[in-house]
Amino acid sequence: MKLRVRATPNARQSEIIGWEDDPQAGKILRVRIAAAPVDGQANAALRDFLAKSLGLPKSKVVLEKGGSSRFKTFEVPDGTTLP
């Protein structure tokens, strides 16, 4: 299942803000990440945070698109309960 995320790096703490509607992309999960967007640190921290929040192993949360963008697409297992 595809999970669209809008990431905001350099936050005080990592947290899920909630869902927003995008006319083109549909539902997008807004997440703040404490890591800086340097050398993939924020992407790794986001993946780890999503895995922990969803109760999944890190290997099951795969970044598919958006490595250098705020808007990212992750692949998570079908049937995953989303926040």
N, CA and C atoms as an extended XYZ file, in Angstrom:
249
Properties=species:S:1:pos:R:3:atomname:S:1:resname:S:1:resid:I:1 pbc="F F F"
N         0.849       -1.156        0.000 N   MET     1
C         0.000        0.000        0.000 CA  MET     1
C         0.905        1.232        0.000 C   MET     1
N         0.506        2.236       -0.723 N   LYS     2
C         1.262        3.488       -0.811 CA  LYS     2
C         0.838        4.428        0.318 C   LYS     2
N         1.822        5.069        0.926 N   LEU     3
C         1.579        6.048        1.976 CA  LEU     3
C         2.259        7.340        1.570 C   LEU     3
N         1.451        8.380        1.307 N   ARG     4
C         1.998        9.689        0.923 CA  ARG     4
C         2.232       10.498        2.185 C   ARG     4
N         3.426       11.108        2.261 N   VAL     5
C         3.835       11.837        3.458 CA  VAL     5
C         4.378       13.201        3.058 C   VAL     5
N         4.036       14.215        3.849 N   ARG     6
C         4.663       15.532        3.721 CA  ARG     6
C         5.528       15.703        4.957 C   ARG     6
N         6.838       15.705        4.760 N   ALA     7
C         7.788       15.758        5.868 CA  ALA     7
C         8.298       17.175        6.084 C   ALA     7
N         8.406       17.555        7.353 N   THR     8
C         9.001       18.829        7.734 CA  THR     8
C        10.201       18.520        8.624 C   THR     8
N        11.426       18.727        8.119 N   PRO     9
C        12.619       18.421        8.914 CA  PRO     9
C        12.936       19.529        9.915 C   PRO     9
N        13.937       19.282       10.756 N   ASN    10
C        14.437       20.244       11.752 CA  ASN    10
C        13.391       20.643       12.786 C   ASN    10
N        12.485       19.743       13.116 N   ALA    11
C        11.484       20.027       14.145 CA  ALA    11
C        12.086       19.796       15.532 C   ALA    11
N        11.430       20.320       16.555 N   ARG    12
C        11.907       20.081       17.925 CA  ARG    12
C        11.833       18.612       18.287 C   ARG    12
N        10.748       17.975       17.854 N   GLN    13
C        10.589       16.545       18.104 CA  GLN    13
C         9.844       15.930       16.931 C   GLN    13
N        10.037       14.645       16.747 N   SER    14
C         9.339       13.942       15.673 CA  SER    14
C         7.914       13.649       16.123 C   SER    14
N         6.954       13.993       15.249 N   GLU    15
C         5.549       13.767       15.588 CA  GLU    15
C         4.695       13.739       14.329 C   GLU    15
N         3.583       13.030       14.438 N   ILE    16
C         2.593       13.011       13.364 CA  ILE    16
C         1.618       14.152       13.625 C   ILE    16
N         1.439       15.005       12.624 N   ILE    17
C         0.550       16.161       12.747 CA  ILE    17
C        -0.884       15.771       12.401 C   ILE    17
N        -1.058       14.986       11.361 N   GLY    18
C        -2.391       14.570       10.947 CA  GLY    18
C        -2.475       14.468        9.433 C   GLY    18
N        -3.681       14.318        8.950 N   TRP    19
C        -3.922       14.149        7.521 CA  TRP    19
C        -4.346       15.474        6.903 C   TRP    19
N        -3.934       15.679        5.651 N   GLU    20
C        -4.413       16.832        4.885 CA  GLU    20
C        -4.865       16.336        3.520 C   GLU    20
N        -5.802       17.048        2.937 N   ASP    21
C        -6.304       16.704        1.605 CA  ASP    21
C        -5.569       17.521        0.564 C   ASP    21
N        -5.066       16.840       -0.447 N   ASP    22
C        -4.410       17.493       -1.571 CA  ASP    22
C        -5.260       17.207       -2.800 C   ASP    22
N        -5.645       18.233       -3.556 N   PRO    23
C        -6.521       18.011       -4.709 CA  PRO    23
C        -5.936       17.062       -5.748 C   PRO    23
N        -4.618       17.020       -5.866 N   GLN    24
C        -3.991       16.158       -6.868 CA  GLN    24
C        -3.598       14.798       -6.311 C   GLN    24
N        -3.079       14.755       -5.081 N   ALA    25
C        -2.523       13.511       -4.541 CA  ALA    25
C        -3.452       12.793       -3.570 C   ALA    25
N        -4.541       13.426       -3.169 N   GLY    26
C        -5.441       12.798       -2.205 CA  GLY    26
C        -4.982       13.051       -0.780 C   GLY    26
N        -5.127       12.057        0.074 N   LYS    27
C        -4.760       12.187        1.491 CA  LYS    27
C        -3.246       12.100        1.661 C   LYS    27
N        -2.701       13.035        2.446 N   ILE    28
C        -1.269       13.073        2.727 CA  ILE    28
C        -1.090       13.176        4.236 C   ILE    28
N        -0.217       12.336        4.781 N   LEU    29
C         0.088       12.359        6.206 CA  LEU    29
C         1.177       13.391        6.465 C   LEU    29
N         0.907       14.361        7.345 N   ARG    30
C         1.904       15.385        7.696 CA  ARG    30
C         2.692       14.911        8.903 C   ARG    30
N         4.028       14.953        8.764 N   VAL    31
C         4.918       14.481        9.825 CA  VAL    31
C         6.039       15.487       10.018 C   VAL    31
N         6.357       15.785       11.271 N   ARG    32
C         7.530       16.601       11.602 CA  ARG    32
C         8.629       15.656       12.069 C   ARG    32
N         9.854       15.912       11.580 N   ILE    33
C        11.001       15.067       11.909 CA  ILE    33
C        12.086       15.933       12.528 C   ILE    33
N        12.679       15.444       13.608 N   ALA    34
C        13.703       16.205       14.326 CA  ALA    34
C        15.037       16.244       13.580 C   ALA    34
N        15.282       15.329       12.683 N   ALA    35
C        16.568       15.258       11.977 CA  ALA    35
C        16.683       16.342       10.909 C   ALA    35
N        17.926       16.683       10.601 N   ALA    36
C        18.217       17.664        9.551 CA  ALA    36
C        18.218       16.977        8.188 C   ALA    36
N        17.844       17.712        7.133 N   PRO    37
C        17.834       17.126        5.789 CA  PRO    37
C        19.229       17.119        5.163 C   PRO    37
N        20.156       16.435        5.801 N   VAL    38
C        21.542       16.385        5.341 CA  VAL    38
C        21.941       14.931        5.137 C   VAL    38
N        22.446       14.620        3.951 N   ASP    39
C        22.943       13.271        3.640 CA  ASP    39
C        21.931       12.172        3.955 C   ASP    39
N        20.661       12.435        3.733 N   GLY    40
C        19.635       11.414        3.931 CA  GLY    40
C        19.252       11.152        5.376 C   GLY    40
N        19.743       11.969        6.308 N   GLN    41
C        19.436       11.756        7.728 CA  GLN    41
C        17.943       11.893        8.006 C   GLN    41
N        17.307       12.886        7.419 N   ALA    42
C        15.872       13.084        7.656 CA  ALA    42
C        15.060       11.946        7.046 C   ALA    42
N        15.460       11.450        5.882 N   ASN    43
C        14.747       10.325        5.267 CA  ASN    43
C        14.844        9.081        6.139 C   ASN    43
N        16.035        8.799        6.648 N   ALA    44
C        16.225        7.629        7.513 CA  ALA    44
C        15.435        7.789        8.808 C   ALA    44
N        15.473        8.990        9.386 N   ALA    45
C        14.730        9.238       10.622 CA  ALA    45
C        13.227        9.131       10.383 C   ALA    45
N        12.758        9.613        9.237 N   LEU    46
C        11.338        9.529        8.901 CA  LEU    46
C        10.916        8.078        8.743 C   LEU    46
N        11.704        7.288        8.025 N   ARG    47
C        11.394        5.865        7.854 CA  ARG    47
C        11.333        5.164        9.211 C   ARG    47
N        12.331        5.418       10.065 N   ASP    48
C        12.364        4.793       11.386 CA  ASP    48
C        11.163        5.224       12.228 C   ASP    48
N        10.823        6.510       12.176 N   PHE    49
C         9.695        7.030       12.946 CA  PHE    49
C         8.376        6.429       12.458 C   PHE    49
N         8.192        6.354       11.138 N   LEU    50
C         6.970        5.755       10.594 CA  LEU    50
C         6.867        4.287       10.982 C   LEU    50
N         7.973        3.558       10.890 N   ALA    51
C         7.968        2.140       11.249 CA  ALA    51
C         7.551        1.964       12.711 C   ALA    51
N         8.121        2.767       13.589 N   LYS    52
C         7.782        2.684       15.014 CA  LYS    52
C         6.318        3.053       15.243 C   LYS    52
N         5.852        4.118       14.600 N   SER    53
C         4.471        4.582       14.770 CA  SER    53
C         3.453        3.579       14.243 C   SER    53
N         3.817        2.867       13.178 N   LEU    54
C         2.907        1.899       12.565 CA  LEU    54
C         3.075        0.497       13.135 C   LEU    54
N         4.074        0.301       14.007 N   GLY    55
C         4.316       -1.019       14.591 CA  GLY    55
C         4.878       -2.010       13.594 C   GLY    55
N         5.710       -1.519       12.680 N   LEU    56
C         6.295       -2.364       11.636 CA  LEU    56
C         7.810       -2.415       11.781 C   LEU    56
N         8.444       -3.473       11.265 N   PRO    57
C         9.905       -3.461       11.189 CA  PRO    57
C        10.351       -2.409       10.166 C   PRO    57
N        11.522       -1.834       10.381 N   LYS    58
C        12.036       -0.799        9.476 CA  LYS    58
C        12.118       -1.292        8.037 C   LYS    58
N        12.410       -2.566        7.859 N   SER    59
C        12.567       -3.117        6.510 CA  SER    59
C        11.257       -3.146        5.729 C   SER    59
N        10.119       -3.006        6.410 N   LYS    60
C         8.811       -3.036        5.745 CA  LYS    60
C         8.320       -1.654        5.328 C   LYS    60
N         9.070       -0.609        5.674 N   VAL    61
C         8.721        0.762        5.288 CA  VAL    61
C         9.778        1.220        4.291 C   VAL    61
N         9.396        1.293        3.014 N   VAL    62
C        10.355        1.543        1.937 CA  VAL    62
C        10.033        2.867        1.247 C   VAL    62
N        11.026        3.749        1.181 N   LEU    63
C        10.873        5.016        0.464 CA  LEU    63
C        10.923        4.736       -1.034 C   LEU    63
N         9.831        5.044       -1.731 N   GLU    64
C         9.766        4.800       -3.173 CA  GLU    64
C        10.056        6.050       -3.992 C   GLU    64
N         9.527        7.190       -3.555 N   LYS    65
C         9.695        8.442       -4.298 CA  LYS    65
C         9.876        9.590       -3.326 C   LYS    65
N        10.598       10.625       -3.778 N   GLY    66
C        10.691       11.851       -3.007 CA  GLY    66
C        11.892       11.946       -2.100 C   GLY    66
N        12.977       11.310       -2.454 N   GLY    67
C        14.173       11.326       -1.616 CA  GLY    67
C        14.692       12.714       -1.313 C   GLY    67
N        14.489       13.664       -2.225 N   SER    68
C        14.983       15.027       -1.999 CA  SER    68
C        13.839       16.044       -1.980 C   SER    68
N        12.647       15.570       -1.683 N   SER    69
C        11.460       16.425       -1.666 CA  SER    69
C        10.764       16.318       -0.313 C   SER    69
N         9.950       17.311        0.018 N   ARG    70
C         9.148       17.219        1.242 CA  ARG    70
C         8.029       16.199        1.084 C   ARG    70
N         7.573       16.011       -0.153 N   PHE    71
C         6.502       15.062       -0.430 CA  PHE    71
C         7.116       13.723       -0.802 C   PHE    71
N         6.798       12.693       -0.031 N   LYS    72
C         7.413       11.386       -0.204 CA  LYS    72
C         6.335       10.319       -0.327 C   LYS    72
N         6.681        9.242       -0.999 N   THR    73
C         5.797        8.093       -1.101 CA  THR    73
C         6.522        6.890       -0.521 C   THR    73
N         5.898        6.270        0.476 N   PHE    74
C         6.434        5.065        1.099 CA  PHE    74
C         5.555        3.886        0.733 C   PHE    74
N         6.164        2.718        0.640 N   GLU    75
C         5.436        1.470        0.458 CA  GLU    75
C         5.401        0.783        1.816 C   GLU    75
N         4.191        0.465        2.289 N   VAL    76
C         4.012       -0.275        3.535 CA  VAL    76
C         3.132       -1.485        3.226 C   VAL    76
N         3.192       -2.525        4.061 N   PRO    77
C         2.390       -3.724        3.781 CA  PRO    77
C         0.893       -3.423        3.742 C   PRO    77
N         0.183       -4.119        2.858 N   ASP    78
C        -1.279       -4.004        2.802 CA  ASP    78
C        -1.860       -4.388        4.157 C   ASP    78
N        -2.911       -3.707        4.551 N   GLY    79
C        -3.564       -4.005        5.818 CA  GLY    79
C        -2.965       -3.286        7.011 C   GLY    79
N        -1.952       -2.448        6.776 N   THR    80
C        -1.347       -1.685        7.861 CA  THR    80
C        -2.353       -0.660        8.376 C   THR    80
N        -2.506       -0.584        9.689 N   THR    81
C        -3.397        0.401       10.296 CA  THR    81
C        -2.689        1.741       10.336 C   THR    81
N        -3.269        2.725        9.678 N   LEU    82
C        -2.661        4.052        9.598 CA  LEU    82
C        -3.173        4.937       10.725 C   LEU    82
N        -2.342        5.886       11.174 N   PRO    83
C        -2.743        6.769       12.281 CA  PRO    83
C        -3.860        7.725       11.887 C   PRO    83
